[in-house]
């Protein structure tokens, strides 16, 4: 199908943000102010314009900090909240939020990362390959903060490389299209890492594909990049 479209997104926004604590001590990291607005607001604004009609927020740490954001950004609804009573890991948080989802394919976002991907291209690639999960990959040069992802000739993920200095490669941009029905049918533990325990395991049995998107990308998880995004604010709108 070429008319596939993504309408629903799960936003992972429950992280503790320990590395960013020195710069933003009292807020979840995705609520860190950028140009007078919470960073996550740029993320939801972009993906709303890209066709997302309903957002599911997976919250944990200081979830009350989102109350004003919800009132301002979603006065007419269009969102739901999944709160972790205890840390579930990224995989457990996604699975809990999936119980609130309505669409078969959901977009997964990290609330502290902005990756200006094309949702229609992602939906089309995911649908055409009948993927369990499609990872948006960002080409990057001279990096050591991220691990590298390798694809085979069919664009299926073949390897995840550990973090080390890499001159040129593809990184996991933290944006995914996920087949919710297949995901929920798996026997996964209550607490698990989506990246380590789902994506990186059983590549031979799960249909995990990559889609390269050379678009603007920033992860504000460390103070250096949080300071950088203040200078690049125009790239977010």
C-alpha positions, 0 to 999 in steps of 0.5 A, spaced: 500 500 500 502 506 498 497 510 502 499 508 509 499 514 514 501 514 521 495 517 525 497 515 532 504 516 536 507 514 543 511 519 546 516 516 551 517 522 556 518 519 563 526 519 563 529 521 569 534 526 565 540 525 570 545 527 565 541 533 564 540 535 571 546 540 572 542 544 567 535 543 568 534 540 575 527 540 577 524 538 570 523 532 566 528 533 561 523 533 555 520 539 559 527 543 559 525 550 556 528 552 549 526 559 547 521 560 552 517 553 550 518 546 553 522 542 548 517 537 547 512 542 544 517 543 538 516 535 537 509 535 538 508 541 534 512 538 528 508 531 528 501 534 529 503 538 522 506 531 519 499 528 520 499 525 527 492 526 530 493 522 537 498 522 542 499 517 548 504 520 553 508 515 557 510 519 563 513 517 570 518 522 573 515 528 575 509 527 571 505 533 574 510 538 570 506 536 564 499 539 566 500 546 564 503 543 557 497 539 556 492 544 558 495 549 552 497 544 547 491 539 547 485 543 550 480 539 545 483 532 547 487 528 542 491 525 547 492 520 553 497 519 558 500 512 561 503 513 567 509 508 570 507 507 577 514 504 577 520 504 572 518 499 566 524 501 562 523 503 555 520 497 552 515 496 558 513 503 557 511 502 550 507 496 552 503 499 557 502 505 552 500 501 547 494 498 551 491 505 550 492 505 542 487 504 537 491 504 530 495 498 528 501 501 527 504 507 532 509 512 531 514 511 537 518 518 539 523 520 544 520 526 548 527 529 549 529 528 541 527 532 535 528 528 528 525 531 523 523 525 519 518 524 514 512 520 516 509 518 510 515 515 507 516 512 514 509 509 513 510 507 506 516 503 507 514 500 514 507 498 510 511 495 504 516 491 508 511 488 512 515 490 518 515 489 525 518 495 527 522 500 522 527 505 525 529 511 522 536 512 522 540 518 521 547 519 517 552 521 522 560 523 521 565 522 527 561 520 533 562 516 539 556 518 543 551 513 539 552 506 537 552 504 529 546 501 525 548 496 519 543 494 514 543 489 509 541 490 501 534 489 503 534 495 508 533 490 514 537 491 520 543 486 520 547 489 526 547 494 532 554 496 533 556 498 540 558 505 542 565 507 539 568 512 535 565 511 528 568 516 522 561 515 518 555 511 519 548 511 521 545 512 528 538 510 531 534 516 531 529 514 536 523 514 532 520 508 530 514 505 526 511 499 530 506 494 529 502 494 535 499 488 534 505 483 533 509 487 539 503 486 544 503 478 542 510 477 544 511 474 550 516 480 553 518 481 561 514 486 565 520 491 565 525 491 559 529 495 554 526 496 547 532 498 544 536 492 547 531 487 549 527 488 543 530 491 537 537 488 538 535 481 540 532 476 535 534 480 528 533 473 525 526 472 527 523 479 527 522 483 521 526 490 523 528 494 518 531 501 517 529 507 513 535 513 512 532 520 513 538 525 513 534 530 516 535 535 522 536 531 529 538 533 536 538 529 542 538 534 548 540 528 553 546 532 555 548 539 557 552 540 551 547 539 546 541 542 550 546 549 550 546 547 542 539 547 541 538 554 544 542 556 538 538 552 533 531 553 535 529 556 528 531 549 526 525 546 530 519 550 527 
